[in-house]
Amino acid sequence: MDMTGTIVGSEQPTLETERLVLRPLTPDDAPAVFRLYSDEAVTAFLGFDALKDEEQAAEIIREAIQRFEERRGMRWGIILRQTSDLIGTCSYKRWEWARASRAELGCDLLRAYWGTGLMTEALRETIRLGFEVTGVNRIEAMVFEGAERSVTLLNKLGFQLEGVLRDHGYLNGRLCDDMVFSLLKREWEEQTGDLA
């Protein structure tokens, strides 16, 4: 399936849920992205150190824009409708766009909003776009060992643990295992059929 004629002309789609708007990141988001990633609790399992200045946040945004332009993925700012604040991000990275076969999911959220169900809400809509609009067949997630909140979230969304890549990741100055999770389109269809 050729993706360029469906949802992705020159603009990345904006998604909406009951409490959230998921929109492409812009250079104006640098202060909010810095606030998010300057918290060591947020970056603990992301594979990079907490940010030290706003320019690092600006570079993350530039990379996200470039990734979409090159059809390698999409990244959204998670905007809380009630306040219009950016409270996190979610993304598809390593997207196999030409074949629409698979993409890797990523996400992060300000600590103040952990445990509120907002990330589950954001990812459900992101997954829906992947399967129902773009036709991706497989969504993957790589999780560092010890990231139990991420494991709980993925389980809630119906992902299955496929295996462990030993010493595959690098976190906090040491090699660590990566857990590989996946959700297939047919499994999503079964889930959403059950919810209907």
Secondary structure, DSSP 8 states (H G I E B T S, - for coil): --GGGTT-SSS---EE-SSEEEEE--GGGHHHHHHHHT-HHHHTTTTS----SHHHHHHHHHHHHHHHHTTS-EEEEEEETTTTEEEEEEEEES--TTTT-EEEEEEEE-GGGTTSSHHHHHHHHHHHIIIIIS--SEEEEEEETT-HHHHHHHHHTT-EEEEEEEEEEEETTEEEEEEEEEEEHHHHHHHHHHH-
